[in-house]
Amino acid sequence: MEDNLKEVFSAGKMYKIKIMQELLEESNIKSFVLNQKGSSFLVGEIQLYVDEKDETKALSIIKDHEM
């Protein structure tokens, strides 16, 4: 994974990731998903990453809309 990517959100459900990803996209912040959820047992988290230059703005957006 790129060194300049920072995790800004994680969830157990993909729909939560997609909602946050859309909110970030509305603010022109590109995000990347890392799905570490095991398909057999559905255990683990899904993480959302952004470029480090967008980290502060992304965290603010997520805080305002966190579920």
PQR file with spaces between the fields and no chain letter, atoms N, CA, C, O and H, PARSE charges and radii, in Angstrom:
ATOM       1  N    MET     1       0.846   -1.172    0.000 -0.4000 1.5000
ATOM       2  CA   MET     1       0.000    0.000    0.000 -0.0000 2.0000
ATOM       3  C    MET     1       0.895    1.240    0.000  0.5500 1.7000
ATOM       4  O    MET     1       1.991    1.243    0.560 -0.5500 1.4000
ATOM       5  N    GLU     2       0.395    2.276   -0.638 -0.4000 1.5000
ATOM       6  CA   GLU     2       1.142    3.523   -0.740 -0.0000 2.0000
ATOM       7  C    GLU     2       1.440    4.096    0.641  0.5500 1.7000
ATOM       8  O    GLU     2       0.615    4.019    1.551 -0.5500 1.4000
ATOM       9  H    GLU     2      -0.495    2.273   -1.093  0.4000 1.0000
ATOM      10  N    ASP     3       2.631    4.671    0.784 -0.4000 1.5000
ATOM      11  CA   ASP     3       3.034    5.269    2.060 -0.0000 2.0000
ATOM      12  C    ASP     3       2.238    6.516    2.397  0.5500 1.7000
ATOM      13  O    ASP     3       2.115    6.876    3.568 -0.5500 1.4000
ATOM      14  H    ASP     3       3.301    4.734    0.044  0.4000 1.0000
ATOM      15  N    ASN     4       1.694    7.182    1.382 -0.4000 1.5000
ATOM      16  CA   ASN     4       1.007    8.449    1.639 -0.0000 2.0000
ATOM      17  C    ASN     4      -0.485    8.269    1.910  0.5500 1.7000
ATOM      18  O    ASN     4      -1.203    9.263    2.017 -0.5500 1.4000
ATOM      19  H    ASN     4       1.793    6.890    0.431  0.4000 1.0000
ATOM      20  N    LEU     5      -0.973    7.036    2.024 -0.4000 1.5000
ATOM      21  CA   LEU     5      -2.386    6.801    2.316 -0.0000 2.0000
ATOM      22  C    LEU     5      -2.602    6.670    3.820  0.5500 1.7000
ATOM      23  O    LEU     5      -1.813    6.041    4.525 -0.5500 1.4000
ATOM      24  H    LEU     5      -0.390    6.228    1.937  0.4000 1.0000
ATOM      25  N    LYS     6      -3.693    7.279    4.296 -0.4000 1.5000
ATOM      26  CA   LYS     6      -4.024    7.248    5.715 -0.0000 2.0000
ATOM      27  C    LYS     6      -5.427    6.691    5.907  0.5500 1.7000
ATOM      28  O    LYS     6      -6.353    7.071    5.191 -0.5500 1.4000
ATOM      29  H    LYS     6      -4.334    7.790    3.723  0.4000 1.0000
ATOM      30  N    GLU     7      -5.584    5.795    6.870 -0.4000 1.5000
ATOM      31  CA   GLU     7      -6.902    5.251    7.180 -0.0000 2.0000
ATOM      32  C    GLU     7      -7.725    6.314    7.896  0.5500 1.7000
ATOM      33  O    GLU     7      -7.274    6.917    8.870 -0.5500 1.4000
ATOM      34  H    GLU     7      -4.832    5.486    7.452  0.4000 1.0000
ATOM      35  N    VAL     8      -8.954    6.536    7.391 -0.4000 1.5000
ATOM      36  CA   VAL     8      -9.811    7.551    7.998 -0.0000 2.0000
ATOM      37  C    VAL     8     -11.115    6.976    8.535  0.5500 1.7000
ATOM      38  O    VAL     8     -11.828    7.647    9.281 -0.5500 1.4000
ATOM      39  H    VAL     8      -9.320    6.047    6.600  0.4000 1.0000
ATOM      40  N    PHE     9     -11.431    5.740    8.163 -0.4000 1.5000
ATOM      41  CA   PHE     9     -12.698    5.152    8.604 -0.0000 2.0000
ATOM      42  C    PHE     9     -12.621    3.639    8.435  0.5500 1.7000
ATOM      43  O    PHE     9     -11.962    3.136    7.525 -0.5500 1.4000
ATOM      44  H    PHE     9     -10.852    5.195    7.557  0.4000 1.0000
ATOM      45  N    SER    10     -13.300    2.925    9.320 -0.4000 1.5000
ATOM      46  CA   SER    10     -13.429    1.479    9.161 -0.0000 2.0000
ATOM      47  C    SER    10     -14.808    1.057    9.644  0.5500 1.7000
ATOM      48  O    SER    10     -15.404    1.701   10.506 -0.5500 1.4000
ATOM      49  H    SER    10     -13.836    3.333   10.060  0.4000 1.0000
ATOM      50  N    ALA    11     -15.297   -0.020    9.083 -0.4000 1.5000
ATOM      51  CA   ALA    11     -16.620   -0.520    9.443 -0.0000 2.0000
ATOM      52  C    ALA    11     -16.689   -2.001    9.115  0.5500 1.7000
ATOM      53  O    ALA    11     -15.881   -2.531    8.352 -0.5500 1.4000
ATOM      54  H    ALA    11     -14.813   -0.544    8.383  0.4000 1.0000
ATOM      55  N    GLY    12     -17.664   -2.642    9.706 -0.4000 1.5000
ATOM      56  CA   GLY    12     -17.887   -4.052    9.442 -0.0000 2.0000
ATOM      57  C    GLY    12     -18.823   -4.291    8.269  0.5500 1.7000
ATOM      58  O    GLY    12     -18.940   -5.415    7.781 -0.5500 1.4000
ATOM      59  H    GLY    12     -18.320   -2.211   10.325  0.4000 1.0000
ATOM      60  N    LYS    13     -19.487   -3.236    7.818 -0.4000 1.5000
ATOM      61  CA   LYS    13     -20.466   -3.348    6.728 -0.0000 2.0000
ATOM      62  C    LYS    13     -20.050   -2.465    5.557  0.5500 1.7000
ATOM      63  O    LYS    13     -19.685   -1.303    5.739 -0.5500 1.4000
ATOM      64  H    LYS    13     -19.392   -2.323    8.214  0.4000 1.0000
ATOM      65  N    MET    14     -20.110   -3.035    4.344 -0.4000 1.5000
ATOM      66  CA   MET    14     -19.694   -2.309    3.149 -0.0000 2.0000
ATOM      67  C    MET    14     -20.586   -1.097    2.878  0.5500 1.7000
ATOM      68  O    MET    14     -20.097   -0.091    2.364 -0.5500 1.4000
ATOM      69  H    MET    14     -20.406   -3.979    4.197  0.4000 1.0000
ATOM      70  N    TYR    15     -21.876   -1.160    3.207 -0.4000 1.5000
ATOM      71  CA   TYR    15     -22.741   -0.020    2.921 -0.0000 2.0000
ATOM      72  C    TYR    15     -22.293    1.238    3.667  0.5500 1.7000
ATOM      73  O    TYR    15     -22.441    2.346    3.151 -0.5500 1.4000
ATOM      74  H    TYR    15     -22.273   -1.977    3.625  0.4000 1.0000
ATOM      75  N    LYS    16     -21.746    1.077    4.877 -0.4000 1.5000
ATOM      76  CA   LYS    16     -21.250    2.230    5.632 -0.0000 2.0000
ATOM      77  C    LYS    16     -20.028    2.836    4.942  0.5500 1.7000
ATOM      78  O    LYS    16     -19.875    4.056    4.881 -0.5500 1.4000
ATOM      79  H    LYS    16     -21.626    0.177    5.296  0.4000 1.0000
ATOM      80  N    ILE    17     -19.169    1.970    4.428 -0.4000 1.5000
ATOM      81  CA   ILE    17     -17.990    2.427    3.691 -0.0000 2.0000
ATOM      82  C    ILE    17     -18.423    3.198    2.451  0.5500 1.7000
ATOM      83  O    ILE    17     -17.884    4.267    2.164 -0.5500 1.4000
ATOM      84  H    ILE    17     -19.294    0.979    4.477  0.4000 1.0000
ATOM      85  N    LYS    18     -19.390    2.665    1.719 -0.4000 1.5000
ATOM      86  CA   LYS    18     -19.861    3.307    0.484 -0.0000 2.0000
ATOM      87  C    LYS    18     -20.468    4.681    0.766  0.5500 1.7000
ATOM      88  O    LYS    18     -20.253    5.622    0.002 -0.5500 1.4000
ATOM      89  H    LYS    18     -19.827    1.797    1.952  0.4000 1.0000
ATOM      90  N    ILE    19     -21.221    4.801    1.853 -0.4000 1.5000
ATOM      91  CA   ILE    19     -21.805    6.096    2.209 -0.0000 2.0000
ATOM      92  C    ILE    19     -20.697    7.114    2.470  0.5500 1.7000
ATOM      93  O    ILE    19     -20.747    8.233    1.958 -0.5500 1.4000
ATOM      94  H    ILE    19     -21.396    4.037    2.474  0.4000 1.0000
ATOM      95  N    MET    20     -19.705    6.731    3.260 -0.4000 1.5000
ATOM      96  CA   MET    20     -18.607    7.636    3.565 -0.0000 2.0000
ATOM      97  C    MET    20     -17.807    7.968    2.309  0.5500 1.7000
ATOM      98  O    MET    20     -17.367    9.103    2.127 -0.5500 1.4000
ATOM      99  H    MET    20     -19.665    5.823    3.676  0.4000 1.0000
ATOM     100  N    GLN    21     -17.623    6.988    1.459 -0.4000 1.5000
ATOM     101  CA   GLN    21     -16.890    7.199    0.221 -0.0000 2.0000
ATOM     102  C    GLN    21     -17.615    8.226   -0.663  0.5500 1.7000
ATOM     103  O    GLN    21     -16.973    9.082   -1.272 -0.5500 1.4000
ATOM     104  H    GLN    21     -17.980    6.066    1.606  0.4000 1.0000
ATOM     105  N    GLU    22     -18.931    8.141   -0.731 -0.4000 1.5000
ATOM     106  CA   GLU    22     -19.716    9.102   -1.514 -0.0000 2.0000
ATOM     107  C    GLU    22     -19.627   10.502   -0.920  0.5500 1.7000
ATOM     108  O    GLU    22     -19.509   11.478   -1.661 -0.5500 1.4000
ATOM     109  H    GLU    22     -19.453    7.446   -0.236  0.4000 1.0000
ATOM     110  N    LEU    23     -19.682   10.617    0.409 -0.4000 1.5000
ATOM     111  CA   LEU    23     -19.551   11.921    1.056 -0.0000 2.0000
ATOM     112  C    LEU    23     -18.191   12.549    0.760  0.5500 1.7000
ATOM     113  O    LEU    23     -18.094   13.750    0.507 -0.5500 1.4000
ATOM     114  H    LEU    23     -19.779    9.824    1.011  0.4000 1.0000
ATOM     115  N    LEU    24     -17.155   11.734    0.794 -0.4000 1.5000
ATOM     116  CA   LEU    24     -15.816   12.243    0.491 -0.0000 2.0000
ATOM     117  C    LEU    24     -15.723   12.665   -0.973  0.5500 1.7000
ATOM     118  O    LEU    24     -15.136   13.699   -1.292 -0.5500 1.4000
ATOM     119  H    LEU    24     -17.234   10.758    0.999  0.4000 1.0000
ATOM     120  N    GLU    25     -16.299   11.867   -1.850 -0.4000 1.5000
ATOM     121  CA   GLU    25     -16.268   12.169   -3.276 -0.0000 2.0000
ATOM     122  C    GLU    25     -16.963   13.506   -3.571  0.5500 1.7000
ATOM     123  O    GLU    25     -16.525   14.250   -4.449 -0.5500 1.4000
ATOM     124  H    GLU    25     -16.776   11.027   -1.591  0.4000 1.0000
ATOM     125  N    GLU    26     -18.031   13.807   -2.850 -0.4000 1.5000
ATOM     126  CA   GLU    26     -18.737   15.088   -3.013 -0.0000 2.0000
ATOM     127  C    GLU    26     -17.828   16.269   -2.699  0.5500 1.7000
ATOM     128  O    GLU    26     -18.049   17.374   -3.193 -0.5500 1.4000
ATOM     129  H    GLU    26     -18.387   13.203   -2.137  0.4000 1.0000
ATOM     130  N    SER    27     -16.806   16.039   -1.879 -0.4000 1.5000
ATOM     131  CA   SER    27     -15.833   17.078   -1.531 -0.0000 2.0000
ATOM     132  C    SER    27     -14.541   16.915   -2.323  0.5500 1.7000
ATOM     133  O    SER    27     -13.501   17.460   -1.953 -0.5500 1.4000
ATOM     134  H    SER    27     -16.626   15.141   -1.477  0.4000 1.0000
ATOM     135  N    ASN    28     -14.618   16.161   -3.412 -0.4000 1.5000
ATOM     136  CA   ASN    28     -13.462   15.927   -4.296 -0.0000 2.0000
ATOM     137  C    ASN    28     -12.287   15.252   -3.589  0.5500 1.7000
ATOM     138  O    ASN    28     -11.126   15.545   -3.873 -0.5500 1.4000
ATOM     139  H    ASN    28     -15.463   15.718   -3.712  0.4000 1.0000
ATOM     140  N    ILE    29     -12.604   14.354   -2.670 -0.4000 1.5000
ATOM     141  CA   ILE    29     -11.571   13.572   -1.993 -0.0000 2.0000
ATOM     142  C    ILE    29     -11.667   12.140   -2.504  0.5500 1.7000
ATOM     143  O    ILE    29     -12.683   11.469   -2.327 -0.5500 1.4000
ATOM     144  H    ILE    29     -13.547   14.116   -2.439  0.4000 1.0000
ATOM     145  N    LYS    30     -10.595   11.687   -3.136 -0.4000 1.5000
ATOM     146  CA   LYS    30     -10.544   10.328   -3.650 -0.0000 2.0000
ATOM     147  C    LYS    30     -10.210    9.375   -2.500  0.5500 1.7000
ATOM     148  O    LYS    30      -9.310    9.641   -1.705 -0.5500 1.4000
ATOM     149  H    LYS    30      -9.769   12.232   -3.280  0.4000 1.0000
ATOM     150  N    SER    31     -10.940    8.272   -2.423 -0.4000 1.5000
ATOM     151  CA   SER    31     -10.695    7.313   -1.345 -0.0000 2.0000
ATOM     152  C    SER    31     -10.508    5.915   -1.913  0.5500 1.7000
ATOM     153  O    SER    31     -10.886    5.624   -3.049 -0.5500 1.4000
ATOM     154  H    SER    31     -11.672    8.056   -3.069  0.4000 1.0000
ATOM     155  N    PHE    32      -9.918    5.065   -1.096 -0.4000 1.5000
ATOM     156  CA   PHE    32      -9.593    3.700   -1.492 -0.0000 2.0000
ATOM     157  C    PHE    32     -10.065    2.743   -0.403  0.5500 1.7000
ATOM     158  O    PHE    32      -9.931    3.029    0.787 -0.5500 1.4000
ATOM     159  H    PHE    32      -9.612    5.301   -0.173  0.4000 1.0000
ATOM     160  N    VAL    33     -10.616    1.609   -0.817 -0.4000 1.5000
ATOM     161  CA   VAL    33     -11.162    0.627    0.120 -0.0000 2.0000
ATOM     162  C    VAL    33     -10.212   -0.558    0.225  0.5500 1.7000
ATOM     163  O    VAL    33      -9.714   -1.065   -0.780 -0.5500 1.4000
ATOM     164  H    VAL    33     -10.724    1.377   -1.783  0.4000 1.0000
ATOM     165  N    LEU    34      -9.972   -0.988    1.456 -0.4000 1.5000
ATOM     166  CA   LEU    34      -9.237   -2.219    1.720 -0.0000 2.0000
ATOM     167  C    LEU    34     -10.178   -3.125    2.497  0.5500 1.7000
ATOM     168  O    LEU    34     -10.493   -2.863    3.657 -0.5500 1.4000
ATOM     169  H    LEU    34     -10.376   -0.575    2.273  0.4000 1.0000
ATOM     170  N    ASN    35     -10.618   -4.183    1.853 -0.4000 1.5000
ATOM     171  CA   ASN    35     -11.576   -5.096    2.472 -0.0000 2.0000
ATOM     172  C    ASN    35     -10.818   -6.295    3.034  0.5500 1.7000
ATOM     173  O    ASN    35     -10.337   -7.142    2.281 -0.5500 1.4000
ATOM     174  H    ASN    35     -10.362   -4.396    0.910  0.4000 1.0000
ATOM     175  N    GLN    36     -10.716   -6.361    4.343 -0.4000 1.5000
ATOM     176  CA   GLN    36     -10.030   -7.476    5.003 -0.0000 2.0000
ATOM     177  C    GLN    36     -11.027   -8.428    5.639  0.5500 1.7000
ATOM     178  O    GLN    36     -10.664   -9.248    6.483 -0.5500 1.4000
ATOM     179  H    GLN    36     -11.107   -5.673    4.955  0.4000 1.0000
ATOM     180  N    LYS    37     -12.255   -8.318    5.242 -0.4000 1.5000
ATOM     181  CA   LYS    37     -13.306   -9.172    5.791 -0.0000 2.0000
ATOM     182  C    LYS    37     -13.191  -10.541    5.128  0.5500 1.7000
ATOM     183  O    LYS    37     -13.238  -10.647    3.902 -0.5500 1.4000
ATOM     184  H    LYS    37     -12.550   -7.652    4.557  0.4000 1.0000
ATOM     185  N    GLY    38     -13.042  -11.574    5.926 -0.4000 1.5000
ATOM     186  CA   GLY    38     -12.954  -12.925    5.395 -0.0000 2.0000
ATOM     187  C    GLY    38     -14.289  -13.363    4.827  0.5500 1.7000
ATOM     188  O    GLY    38     -15.318  -13.241    5.491 -0.5500 1.4000
ATOM     189  H    GLY    38     -13.004  -11.488    6.922  0.4000 1.0000
ATOM     190  N    SER    39     -14.283  -13.867    3.615 -0.4000 1.5000
ATOM     191  CA   SER    39     -15.541  -14.227    2.955 -0.0000 2.0000
ATOM     192  C    SER    39     -16.207  -15.445    3.588  0.5500 1.7000
ATOM     193  O    SER    39     -17.433  -15.548    3.561 -0.5500 1.4000
ATOM     194  H    SER    39     -13.447  -13.966    3.075  0.4000 1.0000
ATOM     195  N    SER    40     -15.451  -16.349    4.145 -0.4000 1.5000
ATOM     196  CA   SER    40     -16.037  -17.559    4.715 -0.0000 2.0000
ATOM     197  C    SER    40     -16.781  -17.295    6.023  0.5500 1.7000
ATOM     198  O    SER    40     -17.869  -17.826    6.244 -0.5500 1.4000
ATOM     199  H    SER    40     -14.455  -16.265    4.167  0.4000 1.0000
ATOM     200  N    PHE    41     -16.189  -16.477    6.882 -0.4000 1.5000
ATOM     201  CA   PHE    41     -16.757  -16.267    8.211 -0.0000 2.0000
ATOM     202  C    PHE    41     -17.269  -14.851    8.435  0.5500 1.7000
ATOM     203  O    PHE    41     -17.828  -14.551    9.490 -0.5500 1.4000
ATOM     204  H    PHE    41     -15.305  -16.046    6.703  0.4000 1.0000
ATOM     205  N    LEU    42     -17.079  -13.974    7.441 -0.4000 1.5000
ATOM     206  CA   LEU    42     -17.503  -12.571    7.535 -0.0000 2.0000
ATOM     207  C    LEU    42     -16.981  -11.888    8.796  0.5500 1.7000
ATOM     208  O    LEU    42     -17.705  -11.185    9.501 -0.5500 1.4000
ATOM     209  H    LEU    42     -16.625  -14.218    6.584  0.4000 1.0000
ATOM     210  N    VAL    43     -15.689  -12.127    9.048 -0.4000 1.5000
ATOM     211  CA   VAL    43     -15.034  -11.520   10.202 -0.0000 2.0000
ATOM     212  C    VAL    43     -14.032  -10.493    9.685  0.5500 1.7000
ATOM     213  O    VAL    43     -13.441  -10.671    8.620 -0.5500 1.4000
ATOM     214  H    VAL    43     -15.102  -12.698    8.475  0.4000 1.0000
ATOM     215  N    GLY    44     -13.848   -9.429   10.439 -0.4000 1.5000
ATOM     216  CA   GLY    44     -12.852   -8.435   10.066 -0.0000 2.0000
ATOM     217  C    GLY    44     -13.488   -7.100    9.731  0.5500 1.7000
ATOM     218  O    GLY    44     -14.704   -6.928    9.818 -0.5500 1.4000
ATOM     219  H    GLY    44     -14.328   -9.284   11.305  0.4000 1.0000
ATOM     220  N    GLU    45     -12.658   -6.184    9.355 -0.4000 1.5000
ATOM     221  CA   GLU    45     -13.086   -4.815    9.088 -0.0000 2.0000
ATOM     222  C    GLU    45     -12.780   -4.436    7.639  0.5500 1.7000
ATOM     223  O    GLU    45     -11.926   -5.032    6.982 -0.5500 1.4000
ATOM     224  H    GLU    45     -11.670   -6.323    9.285  0.4000 1.0000
ATOM     225  N    ILE    46     -13.489   -3.448    7.180 -0.4000 1.5000
ATOM     226  CA   ILE    46     -13.245   -2.844    5.880 -0.0000 2.0000
ATOM     227  C    ILE    46     -12.742   -1.436    6.174  0.5500 1.7000
ATOM     228  O    ILE    46     -13.374   -0.692    6.924 -0.5500 1.4000
ATOM     229  H    ILE    46     -14.182   -2.964    7.714  0.4000 1.0000
ATOM     230  N    GLN    47     -11.605   -1.068    5.582 -0.4000 1.5000
ATOM     231  CA   GLN    47     -11.016    0.236    5.863 -0.0000 2.0000
ATOM     232  C    GLN    47     -11.115    1.157    4.652  0.5500 1.7000
ATOM     233  O    GLN    47     -11.088    0.719    3.502 -0.5500 1.4000
ATOM     234  H    GLN    47     -11.092   -1.673    4.973  0.4000 1.0000
ATOM     235  N    LEU    48     -11.231    2.443    4.952 -0.4000 1.5000
ATOM     236  CA   LEU    48     -11.284    3.475    3.930 -0.0000 2.0000
ATOM     237  C    LEU    48     -10.056    4.364    4.102  0.5500 1.7000
ATOM     238  O    LEU    48      -9.787    4.857    5.198 -0.5500 1.4000
ATOM     239  H    LEU    48     -11.253    2.799    5.886  0.4000 1.0000
ATOM     240  N    TYR    49      -9.319    4.564    3.025 -0.4000 1.5000
ATOM     241  CA   TYR    49      -8.084    5.338    3.046 -0.0000 2.0000
ATOM     242  C    TYR    49      -8.190    6.542    2.123  0.5500 1.7000
ATOM     243  O    TYR    49      -8.904    6.508    1.121 -0.5500 1.4000
ATOM     244  H    TYR    49      -9.537    4.163    2.135  0.4000 1.0000
ATOM     245  N    VAL    50      -7.472    7.606    2.470 -0.4000 1.5000
ATOM     246  CA   VAL    50      -7.343    8.779    1.612 -0.0000 2.0000
ATOM     247  C    VAL    50      -5.875    9.187    1.574  0.5500 1.7000
ATOM     248  O    VAL    50      -5.068    8.740    2.390 -0.5500 1.4000
ATOM     249  H    VAL    50      -6.891    7.633    3.284  0.4000 1.0000
ATOM     250  N    ASP    51      -5.550   10.031    0.626 -0.4000 1.5000
ATOM     251  CA   ASP    51      -4.202   10.589    0.547 -0.0000 2.0000
ATOM     252  C    ASP    51      -3.974   11.442    1.792  0.5500 1.7000
ATOM     253  O    ASP    51      -4.897   12.095    2.279 -0.5500 1.4000
ATOM     254  H    ASP    51      -6.205   10.394   -0.036  0.4000 1.0000
ATOM     255  N    GLU    52      -2.754   11.437    2.301 -0.4000 1.5000
ATOM     256  CA   GLU    52      -2.461   12.153    3.542 -0.0000 2.0000
ATOM     257  C    GLU    52      -2.771   13.643    3.450  0.5500 1.7000
ATOM     258  O    GLU    52      -3.079   14.261    4.469 -0.5500 1.4000
ATOM     259  H    GLU    52      -2.004   10.907    1.905  0.4000 1.0000
ATOM     260  N    LYS    53      -2.700   14.237    2.264 -0.4000 1.5000
ATOM     261  CA   LYS    53      -3.021   15.666    2.122 -0.0000 2.0000
ATOM     262  C    LYS    53      -4.500   15.943    2.361  0.5500 1.7000
ATOM     263  O    LYS    53      -4.874   17.072    2.678 -0.5500 1.4000
ATOM     264  H    LYS    53      -2.450   13.735    1.436  0.4000 1.0000
ATOM     265  N    ASP    54      -5.348   14.923    2.212 -0.4000 1.5000
ATOM     266  CA   ASP    54      -6.789   15.068    2.416 -0.0000 2.0000
ATOM     267  C    ASP    54      -7.263   14.536    3.764  0.5500 1.7000
ATOM     268  O    ASP    54      -8.457   14.583    4.063 -0.5500 1.4000
ATOM     269  H    ASP    54      -5.044   14.006    1.954  0.4000 1.0000
ATOM     270  N    GLU    55      -6.346   14.034    4.576 -0.4000 1.5000
ATOM     271  CA   GLU    55      -6.721   13.352    5.813 -0.0000 2.0000
ATOM     272  C    GLU    55      -7.540   14.236    6.768  0.5500 1.7000
ATOM     273  O    GLU    55      -8.587   13.803    7.249 -0.5500 1.4000
ATOM     274  H    GLU    55      -5.377   13.996    4.334  0.4000 1.0000
ATOM     275  N    THR    56      -7.094   15.437    7.043 -0.4000 1.5000
ATOM     276  CA   THR    56      -7.783   16.306    7.995 -0.0000 2.0000
ATOM     277  C    THR    56      -9.195   16.636    7.531  0.5500 1.7000
ATOM     278  O    THR    56     -10.144   16.557    8.311 -0.5500 1.4000
ATOM     279  H    THR    56      -6.244   15.789    6.653  0.4000 1.0000
ATOM     280  N    LYS    57      -9.333   17.004    6.269 -0.4000 1.5000
ATOM     281  CA   LYS    57     -10.652   17.334    5.721 -0.0000 2.0000
ATOM     282  C    LYS    57     -11.562   16.105    5.731  0.5500 1.7000
ATOM     283  O    LYS    57     -12.742   16.208    6.066 -0.5500 1.4000
ATOM     284  H    LYS    57      -8.562   17.068    5.636  0.4000 1.0000
ATOM     285  N    ALA    58     -11.011   14.940    5.363 -0.4000 1.5000
ATOM     286  CA   ALA    58     -11.793   13.700    5.339 -0.0000 2.0000
ATOM     287  C    ALA    58     -12.278   13.337    6.739  0.5500 1.7000
ATOM     288  O    ALA    58     -13.436   12.959    6.915 -0.5500 1.4000
ATOM     289  H    ALA    58     -10.052   14.857    5.091  0.4000 1.0000
ATOM     290  N    LEU    59     -11.413   13.446    7.723 -0.4000 1.5000
ATOM     291  CA   LEU    59     -11.807   13.117    9.096 -0.0000 2.0000
ATOM     292  C    LEU    59     -12.907   14.049    9.599  0.5500 1.7000
ATOM     293  O    LEU    59     -13.793   13.626   10.342 -0.5500 1.4000
ATOM     294  H    LEU    59     -10.472   13.753    7.580  0.4000 1.0000
ATOM     295  N    SER    60     -12.848   15.298    9.199 -0.4000 1.5000
ATOM     296  CA   SER    60     -13.878   16.260    9.586 -0.0000 2.0000
ATOM     297  C    SER    60     -15.225   15.894    8.960  0.5500 1.7000
ATOM     298  O    SER    60     -16.257   15.936    9.631 -0.5500 1.4000
ATOM     299  H    SER    60     -12.128   15.641    8.596  0.4000 1.0000
ATOM     300  N    ILE    61     -15.212   15.544    7.704 -0.4000 1.5000
ATOM     301  CA   ILE    61     -16.445   15.136    7.007 -0.0000 2.0000
ATOM     302  C    ILE    61     -17.029   13.887    7.648  0.5500 1.7000
ATOM     303  O    ILE    61     -18.233   13.803    7.888 -0.5500 1.4000
ATOM     304  H    ILE    61     -14.374   15.510    7.159  0.4000 1.0000
ATOM     305  N    ILE    62     -16.171   12.925    7.920 -0.4000 1.5000
ATOM     306  CA   ILE    62     -16.629   11.661    8.516 -0.0000 2.0000
ATOM     307  C    ILE    62     -17.195   11.906    9.920  0.5500 1.7000
ATOM     308  O    ILE    62     -18.222   11.336   10.289 -0.5500 1.4000
ATOM     309  H    ILE    62     -15.193   12.993    7.725  0.4000 1.0000
ATOM     310  N    LYS    63     -16.524   12.748   10.689 -0.4000 1.5000
ATOM     311  CA   LYS    63     -17.007   13.040   12.048 -0.0000 2.0000
ATOM     312  C    LYS    63     -18.402   13.655   12.000  0.5500 1.7000
ATOM     313  O    LYS    63     -19.246   13.340   12.839 -0.5500 1.4000
ATOM     314  H    LYS    63     -15.689   13.211   10.389  0.4000 1.0000
ATOM     315  N    ASP    64     -18.650   14.516   11.040 -0.4000 1.5000
ATOM     316  CA   ASP    64     -19.955   15.168   10.910 -0.0000 2.0000
ATOM     317  C    ASP    64     -21.061   14.206   10.493  0.5500 1.7000
ATOM     318  O    ASP    64     -22.238   14.481   10.727 -0.5500 1.4000
ATOM     319  H    ASP    64     -17.965   14.772   10.358  0.4000 1.0000
ATOM     320  N    HIS    65     -20.697   13.074    9.874 -0.4000 1.5000
ATOM     321  CA   HIS    65     -21.695   12.157    9.329 -0.0000 2.0000
ATOM     322  C    HIS    65     -21.594   10.745    9.891  0.5500 1.7000
ATOM     323  O    HIS    65     -22.268    9.842    9.397 -0.5500 1.4000
ATOM     324  H    HIS    65     -19.741   12.850    9.684  0.4000 1.0000
ATOM     325  N    GLU    66     -20.776   10.538   10.901 -0.4000 1.5000
ATOM     326  CA   GLU    66     -20.557    9.172   11.392 -0.0000 2.0000
ATOM     327  C    GLU    66     -21.844    8.524   11.901  0.5500 1.7000
ATOM     328  O    GLU    66     -22.690    9.144   12.545 -0.5500 1.4000
ATOM     329  H    GLU    66     -20.228   11.273   11.302  0.4000 1.0000
ATOM     330  N    MET    67     -21.933    7.249   11.574 -0.4000 1.5000
ATOM     331  CA   MET    67     -23.119    6.458   11.926 -0.0000 2.0000
ATOM     332  C    MET    67     -22.878    5.671   13.194  0.5500 1.7000
ATOM     333  O    MET    67     -23.763    4.946   13.648 -0.5500 1.4000
ATOM     334  H    MET    67     -21.246    6.745   11.051  0.4000 1.0000
